[in-house]
Each structure stands twice: as structure tokens, then as C-alpha cells.
Amino acid sequence: MLLEQVLEMAVKAEIEGRELYKMAGEKTSDEKAKKVFKMLADEEQSHIDNLVQMAKDYKAGKELVMPDLPAPASFEDAESPIFTREFKEKVSDFDMSALSIGMKLELESERFYKEAAEEATEQPVKELFRHLAEWEHGHYDFLRNQVSFFESYYNLKNSLFRF
């Protein structure tokens, strides 16, 4: 696959993630979740900006340079990285769906970037894709921890055995 195609596919994937997180942040009623979903959307936008700049540089015949990407955000709240404790018992179908879809998008992005890194011939491109794969894996772990935090409450709330 040509680098232009890889970059184009990567930008599209990052846009999907950004839009999911923006929508989730707008729809959730939890203030902590709003901030975290905004931060995730902003990180996806940072990926987009860097990928677009790489594509422009590549088309202009410039040497590709690894962009200066900050470390992914970390979350210290071990019990719930996204939502407040009070929100736990009222988690909605939308919130769980957004988290689940986000996990799938992050895993798919991680796989895509790992494959792109393997195919890349230029070292800065390999490094960028490896870095993005690690970043996406971090997002996946973050979302998975949140789903685990909610799972028992959500499953009980939606169980047929509650009747």
C-alpha cells in the first residue's frame, strides 16, 4: 500500500474516533465524562493534524520527520477513569455503546498502525505509526477499564432476570 493511501486511511479513522468522542461528550450528563471525552477527541485531532502535515510534506518531497507528539494522557483514578462514582448507577445504553464502539475503533486503529509500521520503509514513518499504535492501545485500555467499572451495574440493570 502506498504511503499516501495509508495516511488517508489513518486520517479517516482518526476522524471517526474524534467524532465519536465529541458526540459522547455532548450527550453524556456526567461532567467528568464530558471533560475526558473532549480530551480524547482533542487527542484524535492531534493525530489528524500530524498525519495531514506528514501527507503535505510527503507530497512536497520533503524529508519525513517524526512529529513531536506528547505522551498520551494518563488517568490516575483507578476506580473510574471517565465517570464520577455517582454516575455509576445511572449509566445509559448510549454511554455503554459509546465506550464499546470506542474500544473497537481503538483496537482497529492499533492494528492498522502496527501493519502500517511494518510496511513503512522510512524510519520516521515507522516510528510515527508505532507511536500511534501504542497511543491507540492506551486509549483501548482506558476504555476497557471504564467498561469493567460499569459492567456489573449495567448488566444487572439490563438483565432479563431482574423481572
PAPALUM-797710 format. One record per residue: residue in three letters; y, z, x of N, C-alpha, C in turn. Coordinates in nm, 4 decimals. Layout:
REM PAPALUM-797710
+------+----------+----------+----------+----------+----------+----------+----------+----------+----------+
| code |       ny |       nz |       nx |      cay |      caz |      cax |       cy |       cz |       cx |
+------+----------+----------+----------+----------+----------+----------+----------+----------+----------+
|  ALA |        Y |        Z |        X |        Y |        Z |        X |        Y |        Z |        X |
...
+------+----------+----------+----------+----------+----------+----------+----------+----------+----------+
***
This chain:
REM PAPALUM-797710
+------+----------+----------+----------+----------+----------+----------+----------+----------+----------+
| code |       ny |       nz |       nx |      cay |      caz |      cax |       cy |       cz |       cx |
+------+----------+----------+----------+----------+----------+----------+----------+----------+----------+
|  MET |  -0.1170 |   0.0000 |   0.0855 |   0.0000 |   0.0000 |   0.0000 |   0.1237 |   0.0000 |   0.0904 |
|  LEU |   0.2233 |  -0.0751 |   0.0544 |   0.3459 |  -0.0839 |   0.1320 |   0.4300 |   0.0421 |   0.1140 |
|  LEU |   0.5060 |   0.0760 |   0.2189 |   0.5895 |   0.1961 |   0.2134 |   0.6854 |   0.1917 |   0.0946 |
|  GLU |   0.7430 |   0.0747 |   0.0661 |   0.8349 |   0.0646 |  -0.0479 |   0.7661 |   0.1044 |  -0.1782 |
|  GLN |   0.6411 |   0.0614 |  -0.1950 |   0.5658 |   0.0951 |  -0.3163 |   0.5374 |   0.2448 |  -0.3232 |
|  VAL |   0.5009 |   0.3010 |  -0.2101 |   0.4720 |   0.4450 |  -0.2062 |   0.5974 |   0.5243 |  -0.2413 |
|  LEU |   0.7087 |   0.4868 |  -0.1828 |   0.8335 |   0.5580 |  -0.2111 |   0.8738 |   0.5426 |  -0.3575 |
|  GLU |   0.8564 |   0.4234 |  -0.4114 |   0.8906 |   0.4004 |  -0.5519 |   0.8027 |   0.4852 |  -0.6439 |
|  MET |   0.6731 |   0.4891 |  -0.6169 |   0.5813 |   0.5702 |  -0.6976 |   0.6146 |   0.7185 |  -0.6839 |
|  ALA |   0.6494 |   0.7603 |  -0.5635 |   0.6830 |   0.9008 |  -0.5402 |   0.8084 |   0.9402 |  -0.6181 |
|  VAL |   0.9089 |   0.8533 |  -0.6177 |   1.0324 |   0.8822 |  -0.6913 |   1.0008 |   0.8955 |  -0.8406 |
|  LYS |   0.9210 |   0.8062 |  -0.8937 |   0.8856 |   0.8143 |  -1.0362 |   0.8148 |   0.9452 |  -1.0683 |
|  ALA |   0.7229 |   0.9871 |  -0.9816 |   0.6505 |   1.1121 |  -1.0040 |   0.7450 |   1.2315 |  -0.9993 |
|  GLU |   0.8381 |   1.2297 |  -0.9056 |   0.9333 |   1.3404 |  -0.8939 |   1.0266 |   1.3448 |  -1.0154 |
|  ILE |   1.0644 |   1.2278 |  -1.0678 |   1.1481 |   1.2235 |  -1.1878 |   1.0738 |   1.2861 |  -1.3054 |
|  GLU |   0.9447 |   1.2554 |  -1.3198 |   0.8661 |   1.3152 |  -1.4283 |   0.8657 |   1.4669 |  -1.4172 |
|  GLY |   0.8444 |   1.5177 |  -1.2966 |   0.8450 |   1.6621 |  -1.2763 |   0.9810 |   1.7228 |  -1.3072 |
|  ARG |   1.0863 |   1.6583 |  -1.2562 |   1.2220 |   1.7079 |  -1.2819 |   1.2502 |   1.7165 |  -1.4312 |
|  GLU |   1.2154 |   1.6106 |  -1.5044 |   1.2429 |   1.6083 |  -1.6481 |   1.1611 |   1.7119 |  -1.7241 |
|  LEU |   1.0366 |   1.7319 |  -1.6839 |   0.9545 |   1.8362 |  -1.7470 |   1.0186 |   1.9726 |  -1.7281 |
|  TYR |   1.0585 |   2.0030 |  -1.6046 |   1.1160 |   2.1345 |  -1.5777 |   1.2523 |   2.1519 |  -1.6441 |
|  LYS |   1.3323 |   2.0449 |  -1.6506 |   1.4604 |   2.0533 |  -1.7215 |   1.4373 |   2.0840 |  -1.8693 |
|  MET |   1.3434 |   2.0125 |  -1.9301 |   1.3144 |   2.0330 |  -2.0717 |   1.2607 |   2.1743 |  -2.0953 |
|  ALA |   1.1710 |   2.2183 |  -2.0084 |   1.1143 |   2.3522 |  -2.0244 |   1.2236 |   2.4580 |  -2.0131 |
|  GLY |   1.3146 |   2.4392 |  -1.9198 |   1.4241 |   2.5339 |  -1.9032 |   1.5171 |   2.5375 |  -2.0226 |
|  GLU |   1.5378 |   2.4226 |  -2.0837 |   1.6242 |   2.4161 |  -2.2010 |   1.5567 |   2.4756 |  -2.3237 |
|  LYS |   1.4260 |   2.4630 |  -2.3340 |   1.3549 |   2.5032 |  -2.4549 |   1.3121 |   2.6499 |  -2.4551 |
|  THR |   1.2838 |   2.7068 |  -2.3370 |   1.2359 |   2.8444 |  -2.3357 |   1.3473 |   2.9407 |  -2.3741 |
|  SER |   1.3098 |   3.0525 |  -2.4323 |   1.4089 |   3.1530 |  -2.4718 |   1.4223 |   3.2637 |  -2.3675 |
|  ASP |   1.3421 |   3.2589 |  -2.2636 |   1.3425 |   3.3630 |  -2.1615 |   1.4421 |   3.3266 |  -2.0508 |
|  GLU |   1.5362 |   3.4162 |  -2.0219 |   1.6420 |   3.3873 |  -1.9249 |   1.5883 |   3.3698 |  -1.7832 |
|  LYS |   1.4916 |   3.4513 |  -1.7446 |   1.4330 |   3.4372 |  -1.6112 |   1.3647 |   3.3010 |  -1.5989 |
|  ALA |   1.2942 |   3.2615 |  -1.7030 |   1.2250 |   3.1320 |  -1.7028 |   1.3255 |   3.0179 |  -1.6931 |
|  LYS |   1.4384 |   3.0291 |  -1.7641 |   1.5410 |   2.9248 |  -1.7567 |   1.5844 |   2.9024 |  -1.6117 |
|  LYS |   1.6090 |   3.0124 |  -1.5399 |   1.6543 |   3.0021 |  -1.4010 |   1.5468 |   2.9403 |  -1.3122 |
|  VAL |   1.4219 |   2.9818 |  -1.3320 |   1.3151 |   2.9311 |  -1.2459 |   1.2867 |   2.7842 |  -1.2757 |
|  PHE |   1.2843 |   2.7451 |  -1.4031 |   1.2631 |   2.6045 |  -1.4354 |   1.3778 |   2.5188 |  -1.3812 |
|  LYS |   1.4999 |   2.5711 |  -1.3835 |   1.6127 |   2.4974 |  -1.3253 |   1.5929 |   2.4819 |  -1.1753 |
|  MET |   1.5489 |   2.5877 |  -1.1099 |   1.5257 |   2.5809 |  -0.9665 |   1.4175 |   2.4776 |  -0.9351 |
|  LEU |   1.3094 |   2.4746 |  -1.0150 |   1.2036 |   2.3756 |  -0.9934 |   1.2574 |   2.2340 |  -1.0151 |
|  ALA |   1.3390 |   2.2153 |  -1.1179 |   1.3993 |   2.0836 |  -1.1426 |   1.4893 |   2.0442 |  -1.0254 |
|  ASP |   1.5636 |   2.1399 |  -0.9733 |   1.6506 |   2.1113 |  -0.8588 |   1.5690 |   2.0736 |  -0.7355 |
|  GLU |   1.4560 |   2.1396 |  -0.7137 |   1.3704 |   2.1042 |  -0.6001 |   1.3156 |   1.9632 |  -0.6161 |
|  GLU |   1.2764 |   1.9270 |  -0.7378 |   1.2287 |   1.7905 |  -0.7616 |   1.3411 |   1.6901 |  -0.7344 |
|  GLN |   1.4643 |   1.7247 |  -0.7747 |   1.5780 |   1.6358 |  -0.7483 |   1.6003 |   1.6209 |  -0.5981 |
|  SER |   1.5816 |   1.7278 |  -0.5238 |   1.5944 |   1.7210 |  -0.3778 |   1.4915 |   1.6233 |  -0.3200 |
|  HIS |   1.3701 |   1.6265 |  -0.3733 |   1.2669 |   1.5316 |  -0.3291 |   1.3119 |   1.3881 |  -0.3594 |
|  ILE |   1.3636 |   1.3673 |  -0.4791 |   1.4092 |   1.2340 |  -0.5197 |   1.5169 |   1.1842 |  -0.4236 |
|  ASP |   1.6149 |   1.2686 |  -0.3988 |   1.7256 |   1.2292 |  -0.3114 |   1.6755 |   1.1887 |  -0.1730 |
|  ASN |   1.5833 |   1.2665 |  -0.1185 |   1.5309 |   1.2360 |   0.0149 |   1.4471 |   1.1087 |   0.0151 |
|  LEU |   1.3670 |   1.0893 |  -0.0872 |   1.2848 |   0.9682 |  -0.0946 |   1.3713 |   0.8436 |  -0.1116 |
|  VAL |   1.4741 |   0.8529 |  -0.1942 |   1.5647 |   0.7401 |  -0.2145 |   1.6374 |   0.7073 |  -0.0839 |
|  GLN |   1.6826 |   0.8101 |  -0.0120 |   1.7507 |   0.7855 |   0.1155 |   1.6566 |   0.7194 |   0.2157 |
|  MET |   1.5304 |   0.7649 |   0.2179 |   1.4330 |   0.7016 |   0.3076 |   1.4137 |   0.5547 |   0.2713 |
|  ALA |   1.4071 |   0.5255 |   0.1427 |   1.3889 |   0.3872 |   0.0986 |   1.5091 |   0.3022 |   0.1409 |
|  LYS |   1.6301 |   0.3560 |   0.1254 |   1.7503 |   0.2831 |   0.1655 |   1.7494 |   0.2574 |   0.3162 |
|  ASP |   1.7153 |   0.3607 |   0.3927 |   1.7112 |   0.3460 |   0.5386 |   1.6064 |   0.2431 |   0.5793 |
|  TYR |   1.4922 |   0.2482 |   0.5147 |   1.3838 |   0.1548 |   0.5472 |   1.4265 |   0.0106 |   0.5189 |
|  LYS |   1.4897 |  -0.0101 |   0.4027 |   1.5358 |  -0.1450 |   0.3674 |   1.6441 |  -0.1943 |   0.4618 |
|  ALA |   1.7232 |  -0.1002 |   0.5135 |   1.8310 |  -0.1376 |   0.6061 |   1.7806 |  -0.1544 |   0.7490 |
|  GLY |   1.6510 |  -0.1329 |   0.7697 |   1.5936 |  -0.1492 |   0.9029 |   1.6203 |  -0.0332 |   0.9963 |
|  LYS |   1.6668 |   0.0778 |   0.9425 |   1.6940 |   0.1952 |   1.0253 |   1.5645 |   0.2670 |   1.0597 |
|  GLU |   1.5707 |   0.3434 |   1.1673 |   1.4560 |   0.4261 |   1.2050 |   1.4401 |   0.5368 |   1.1013 |
|  LEU |   1.3186 |   0.5573 |   1.0564 |   1.2949 |   0.6609 |   0.9571 |   1.2902 |   0.7968 |   1.0255 |
|  VAL |   1.3673 |   0.8883 |   0.9700 |   1.3780 |   1.0223 |   1.0255 |   1.3374 |   1.1219 |   0.9182 |
|  MET |   1.2624 |   1.2238 |   0.9585 |   1.2212 |   1.3289 |   0.8656 |   1.3454 |   1.4004 |   0.8139 |
|  PRO |   1.3670 |   1.4009 |   0.6833 |   1.4847 |   1.4705 |   0.6294 |   1.4704 |   1.6212 |   0.6502 |
|  ASP |   1.5814 |   1.6876 |   0.6530 |   1.5835 |   1.8322 |   0.6699 |   1.5618 |   1.8966 |   0.5332 |
|  LEU |   1.4365 |   1.9285 |   0.5040 |   1.4046 |   1.9905 |   0.3753 |   1.3945 |   2.1412 |   0.3936 |
|  PRO |   1.4624 |   2.2173 |   0.3081 |   1.4485 |   2.3623 |   0.3168 |   1.3082 |   2.4034 |   0.2745 |
|  ALA |   1.2702 |   2.5232 |   0.3107 |   1.1397 |   2.5743 |   0.2684 |   1.1388 |   2.5869 |   0.1168 |
|  PRO |   1.0233 |   2.5683 |   0.0551 |   1.0176 |   2.5852 |  -0.0902 |   1.0533 |   2.7282 |  -0.1284 |
|  ALA |   1.1048 |   2.7437 |  -0.2467 |   1.1403 |   2.8770 |  -0.2944 |   1.0142 |   2.9626 |  -0.3046 |
|  SER |   1.0309 |   3.0895 |  -0.2762 |   0.9177 |   3.1817 |  -0.2934 |   0.9564 |   3.2834 |  -0.3989 |
|  PHE |   0.8558 |   3.3403 |  -0.4596 |   0.8793 |   3.4309 |  -0.5706 |   0.8069 |   3.5608 |  -0.5427 |
|  GLU |   0.8827 |   3.6682 |  -0.5412 |   0.8296 |   3.7973 |  -0.4991 |   0.7646 |   3.8748 |  -0.6126 |
|  ASP |   0.7980 |   3.8450 |  -0.7356 |   0.7445 |   3.9192 |  -0.8497 |   0.5977 |   3.8830 |  -0.8675 |
|  ALA |   0.5098 |   3.9691 |  -0.8221 |   0.3663 |   3.9376 |  -0.8221 |   0.3095 |   3.9283 |  -0.9625 |
|  GLU |   0.3630 |   4.0069 |  -1.0548 |   0.3048 |   4.0035 |  -1.1884 |   0.3429 |   3.8760 |  -1.2627 |
|  SER |   0.4676 |   3.8391 |  -1.2590 |   0.5107 |   3.7173 |  -1.3279 |   0.6233 |   3.6507 |  -1.2515 |
|  PRO |   0.5936 |   3.5406 |  -1.1850 |   0.6990 |   3.4732 |  -1.1096 |   0.8017 |   3.4034 |  -1.1973 |
|  ILE |   0.7688 |   3.3732 |  -1.3207 |   0.8619 |   3.2983 |  -1.4044 |   0.9221 |   3.3838 |  -1.5149 |
|  PHE |   0.8397 |   3.4372 |  -1.5997 |   0.8873 |   3.5013 |  -1.7214 |   0.9043 |   3.6518 |  -1.7054 |
|  THR |   0.9897 |   3.7092 |  -1.7870 |   1.0056 |   3.8537 |  -1.7873 |   0.8832 |   3.9171 |  -1.8538 |
|  ARG |   0.8614 |   4.0416 |  -1.8221 |   0.7471 |   4.1147 |  -1.8778 |   0.7528 |   4.1165 |  -2.0311 |
|  GLU |   0.8732 |   4.1310 |  -2.0870 |   0.8885 |   4.1386 |  -2.2331 |   0.8460 |   4.0085 |  -2.3019 |
|  PHE |   0.8559 |   3.8990 |  -2.2307 |   0.8251 |   3.7687 |  -2.2884 |   0.6748 |   3.7455 |  -2.3012 |
|  LYS |   0.5976 |   3.8226 |  -2.2281 |   0.4525 |   3.8004 |  -2.2184 |   0.3853 |   3.7916 |  -2.3549 |
|  GLU |   0.4202 |   3.8805 |  -2.4437 |   0.3502 |   3.8861 |  -2.5729 |   0.3964 |   3.7811 |  -2.6724 |
|  LYS |   0.5050 |   3.7107 |  -2.6417 |   0.5514 |   3.6082 |  -2.7354 |   0.5503 |   3.4679 |  -2.6742 |
|  VAL |   0.4674 |   3.4486 |  -2.5720 |   0.4595 |   3.3170 |  -2.5080 |   0.4226 |   3.2121 |  -2.6133 |
|  SER |   0.4915 |   3.1005 |  -2.6086 |   0.4727 |   2.9969 |  -2.7103 |   0.3765 |   2.8888 |  -2.6632 |
|  ASP |   0.3331 |   2.8073 |  -2.7581 |   0.2497 |   2.6917 |  -2.7258 |   0.3255 |   2.5987 |  -2.6304 |
|  PHE |   0.4560 |   2.5824 |  -2.6549 |   0.5345 |   2.4950 |  -2.5674 |   0.5345 |   2.5476 |  -2.4245 |
|  ASP |   0.5587 |   2.6777 |  -2.4080 |   0.5634 |   2.7348 |  -2.2737 |   0.4313 |   2.7130 |  -2.2007 |
|  MET |   0.3211 |   2.7400 |  -2.2681 |   0.1904 |   2.7219 |  -2.2041 |   0.1635 |   2.5740 |  -2.1762 |
|  SER |   0.2044 |   2.4872 |  -2.2670 |   0.1857 |   2.3431 |  -2.2440 |   0.2687 |   2.2954 |  -2.1255 |
|  ALA |   0.3934 |   2.3417 |  -2.1173 |   0.4794 |   2.3017 |  -2.0059 |   0.4201 |   2.3478 |  -1.8733 |
|  LEU |   0.3686 |   2.4702 |  -1.8705 |   0.3074 |   2.5214 |  -1.7480 |   0.1832 |   2.4405 |  -1.7113 |
|  SER |   0.1012 |   2.4111 |  -1.8111 |  -0.0220 |   2.3354 |  -1.7875 |   0.0079 |   2.1933 |  -1.7395 |
|  ILE |   0.1019 |   2.1273 |  -1.8042 |   0.1393 |   1.9920 |  -1.7639 |   0.2009 |   1.9949 |  -1.6244 |
|  GLY |   0.2827 |   2.0957 |  -1.5989 |   0.3419 |   2.1102 |  -1.4665 |   0.2358 |   2.1239 |  -1.3589 |
|  MET |   0.1324 |   2.2035 |  -1.3864 |   0.0228 |   2.2191 |  -1.2901 |  -0.0431 |   2.0845 |  -1.2611 |
|  LYS |  -0.0688 |   2.0081 |  -1.3659 |  -0.1323 |   1.8775 |  -1.3480 |  -0.0435 |   1.7829 |  -1.2674 |
|  LEU |   0.0865 |   1.7824 |  -1.2978 |   0.1790 |   1.6973 |  -1.2236 |   0.1846 |   1.7365 |  -1.0761 |
|  GLU |   0.1866 |   1.8664 |  -1.0505 |   0.1942 |   1.9130 |  -0.9112 |   0.0669 |   1.8776 |  -0.8342 |
|  LEU |  -0.0488 |   1.8929 |  -0.8973 |  -0.1743 |   1.8557 |  -0.8306 |  -0.1800 |   1.7058 |  -0.8027 |
|  GLU |  -0.1383 |   1.6278 |  -0.8999 |  -0.1384 |   1.4821 |  -0.8823 |  -0.0408 |   1.4418 |  -0.7717 |
|  SER |   0.0750 |   1.5046 |  -0.7694 |   0.1724 |   1.4749 |  -0.6646 |   0.1188 |   1.5145 |  -0.5274 |
|  GLU |   0.0555 |   1.6297 |  -0.5206 |  -0.0021 |   1.6734 |  -0.3932 |  -0.1051 |   1.5722 |  -0.3433 |
|  ARG |  -0.1936 |   1.5281 |  -0.4316 |  -0.2954 |   1.4300 |  -0.3937 |  -0.2302 |   1.2998 |  -0.3484 |
|  PHE |  -0.1319 |   1.2542 |  -0.4229 |  -0.0623 |   1.1308 |  -0.3897 |   0.0021 |   1.1399 |  -0.2508 |
|  TYR |   0.0716 |   1.2506 |  -0.2235 |   0.1390 |   1.2655 |  -0.0945 |   0.0399 |   1.2770 |   0.0212 |
|  LYS |  -0.0722 |   1.3426 |  -0.0024 |  -0.1749 |   1.3506 |   0.1030 |  -0.2280 |   1.2111 |   0.1362 |
|  GLU |  -0.2552 |   1.1330 |   0.0329 |  -0.3025 |   0.9961 |   0.0554 |  -0.1960 |   0.9112 |   0.1237 |
|  ALA |  -0.0718 |   0.9272 |   0.0818 |   0.0373 |   0.8513 |   0.1422 |   0.0529 |   0.8892 |   0.2896 |
|  ALA |   0.0363 |   1.0164 |   0.3216 |   0.0454 |   1.0608 |   0.4614 |  -0.0650 |   0.9974 |   0.5455 |
|  GLU |  -0.1845 |   0.9877 |   0.4874 |  -0.2959 |   0.9264 |   0.5599 |  -0.2706 |   0.7783 |   0.5870 |
|  GLU |  -0.2089 |   0.7103 |   0.4926 |  -0.1842 |   0.5667 |   0.5058 |  -0.0615 |   0.5340 |   0.5901 |
|  ALA |   0.0311 |   0.6292 |   0.6018 |   0.1559 |   0.6026 |   0.6734 |   0.1293 |   0.5772 |   0.8216 |
|  THR |   0.2038 |   0.4839 |   0.8774 |   0.1874 |   0.4513 |   1.0194 |   0.2982 |   0.5117 |   1.1047 |
|  GLU |   0.4112 |   0.5459 |   1.0423 |   0.5226 |   0.6029 |   1.1173 |   0.5195 |   0.7552 |   1.1051 |
|  GLN |   0.5328 |   0.8233 |   1.2183 |   0.5201 |   0.9688 |   1.2211 |   0.6174 |   1.0417 |   1.1280 |
|  PRO |   0.7466 |   1.0043 |   1.1229 |   0.8358 |   1.0747 |   1.0301 |   0.7909 |   1.0627 |   0.8845 |
|  VAL |   0.7349 |   0.9479 |   0.8489 |   0.6873 |   0.9278 |   0.7120 |   0.5651 |   1.0159 |   0.6870 |
|  LYS |   0.4723 |   1.0190 |   0.7817 |   0.3555 |   1.1073 |   0.7704 |   0.4001 |   1.2522 |   0.7501 |
|  GLU |   0.4959 |   1.2957 |   0.8336 |   0.5445 |   1.4336 |   0.8258 |   0.6083 |   1.4626 |   0.6906 |
|  LEU |   0.6901 |   1.3696 |   0.6416 |   0.7546 |   1.3893 |   0.5122 |   0.6500 |   1.4050 |   0.4029 |
|  PHE |   0.5530 |   1.3147 |   0.3985 |   0.4528 |   1.3205 |   0.2923 |   0.3661 |   1.4458 |   0.3034 |
|  ARG |   0.3345 |   1.4868 |   0.4248 |   0.2585 |   1.6127 |   0.4409 |   0.3394 |   1.7319 |   0.3913 |
|  HIS |   0.4670 |   1.7311 |   0.4267 |   0.5551 |   1.8398 |   0.3833 |   0.5653 |   1.8424 |   0.2304 |
|  LEU |   0.5822 |   1.7261 |   0.1702 |   0.5915 |   1.7200 |   0.0240 |   0.4603 |   1.7630 |  -0.0411 |
|  ALA |   0.3471 |   1.7271 |   0.0196 |   0.2167 |   1.7705 |  -0.0344 |   0.2067 |   1.9226 |  -0.0325 |
|  GLU |   0.2499 |   1.9840 |   0.0764 |   0.2469 |   2.1309 |   0.0847 |   0.3403 |   2.1929 |  -0.0183 |
|  TRP |   0.4559 |   2.1326 |  -0.0355 |   0.5539 |   2.1816 |  -0.1314 |   0.4956 |   2.1752 |  -0.2727 |
|  GLU |   0.4341 |   2.0630 |  -0.3065 |   0.3764 |   2.0471 |  -0.4400 |   0.2612 |   2.1461 |  -0.4609 |
|  HIS |   0.1833 |   2.1707 |  -0.3557 |   0.0755 |   2.2692 |  -0.3681 |   0.1336 |   2.4089 |  -0.3948 |
|  GLY |   0.2449 |   2.4389 |  -0.3308 |   0.3121 |   2.5664 |  -0.3568 |   0.3576 |   2.5779 |  -0.5009 |
|  HIS |   0.4120 |   2.4683 |  -0.5550 |   0.4514 |   2.4689 |  -0.6965 |   0.3283 |   2.4893 |  -0.7857 |
|  TYR |   0.2184 |   2.4219 |  -0.7516 |   0.0956 |   2.4370 |  -0.8303 |   0.0498 |   2.5838 |  -0.8303 |
|  ASP |   0.0443 |   2.6455 |  -0.7125 |   0.0024 |   2.7856 |  -0.7037 |   0.0936 |   2.8757 |  -0.7860 |
|  PHE |   0.2216 |   2.8496 |  -0.7768 |   0.3218 |   2.9252 |  -0.8509 |   0.2963 |   2.9163 |  -1.0015 |
|  LEU |   0.2737 |   2.7955 |  -1.0517 |   0.2488 |   2.7762 |  -1.1947 |   0.1134 |   2.8341 |  -1.2359 |
|  ARG |   0.0134 |   2.8185 |  -1.1498 |  -0.1197 |   2.8738 |  -1.1791 |  -0.1128 |   3.0259 |  -1.1923 |
|  ASN |  -0.0357 |   3.0910 |  -1.1043 |  -0.0195 |   3.2365 |  -1.1144 |   0.0444 |   3.2751 |  -1.2467 |
|  GLN |   0.1384 |   3.1941 |  -1.2914 |   0.2034 |   3.2239 |  -1.4181 |   0.1071 |   3.2082 |  -1.5346 |
|  VAL |   0.0286 |   3.1026 |  -1.5339 |  -0.0694 |   3.0824 |  -1.6411 |  -0.1690 |   3.1981 |  -1.6424 |
|  SER |  -0.2120 |   3.2426 |  -1.5262 |  -0.3046 |   3.3563 |  -1.5194 |  -0.2416 |   3.4813 |  -1.5790 |
|  PHE |  -0.1123 |   3.4992 |  -1.5557 |  -0.0387 |   3.6135 |  -1.6091 |  -0.0422 |   3.6141 |  -1.7625 |
|  PHE |  -0.0330 |   3.4966 |  -1.8224 |  -0.0286 |   3.4836 |  -1.9680 |  -0.1636 |   3.4658 |  -2.0348 |
|  GLU |  -0.2613 |   3.4198 |  -1.9630 |  -0.3842 |   3.3678 |  -2.0222 |  -0.4500 |   3.4608 |  -2.1241 |
|  SER |  -0.4721 |   3.5849 |  -2.0900 |  -0.5436 |   3.6729 |  -2.1832 |  -0.4636 |   3.6933 |  -2.3112 |
|  TYR |  -0.3325 |   3.7106 |  -2.3003 |  -0.2492 |   3.7279 |  -2.4199 |  -0.2485 |   3.6013 |  -2.5045 |
|  TYR |  -0.2318 |   3.4894 |  -2.4387 |  -0.2236 |   3.3617 |  -2.5096 |  -0.3570 |   3.3278 |  -2.5753 |
|  ASN |  -0.4661 |   3.3459 |  -2.5030 |  -0.5986 |   3.3146 |  -2.5582 |  -0.6318 |   3.4043 |  -2.6765 |
|  LEU |  -0.5976 |   3.5311 |  -2.6676 |  -0.6237 |   3.6223 |  -2.7786 |  -0.5405 |   3.5824 |  -2.8999 |
|  LYS |  -0.4150 |   3.5491 |  -2.8763 |  -0.3250 |   3.5097 |  -2.9851 |  -0.3769 |   3.3845 |  -3.0564 |
|  ASN |  -0.4409 |   3.2945 |  -2.9835 |  -0.4863 |   3.1680 |  -3.0405 |  -0.6362 |   3.1605 |  -3.0654 |
|  SER |  -0.7045 |   3.2719 |  -3.0515 |  -0.8490 |   3.2742 |  -3.0710 |  -0.8852 |   3.2696 |  -3.2182 |
|  LEU |  -0.9896 |   3.1978 |  -3.2480 |  -1.0385 |   3.1958 |  -3.3865 |  -1.0998 |   3.3294 |  -3.4263 |
|  PHE |  -1.1346 |   3.4102 |  -3.3282 |  -1.2000 |   3.5384 |  -3.3548 |  -1.0989 |   3.6451 |  -3.3978 |
|  ARG |  -0.9698 |   3.6149 |  -3.3948 |  -0.8703 |   3.7144 |  -3.4358 |  -0.8632 |   3.7309 |  -3.5878 |
|  PHE |  -0.9270 |   3.6408 |  -3.6634 |  -0.9206 |   3.6446 |  -3.8101 |  -1.0246 |   3.7359 |  -3.8684 |
+------+----------+----------+----------+----------+----------+----------+----------+----------+----------+
***
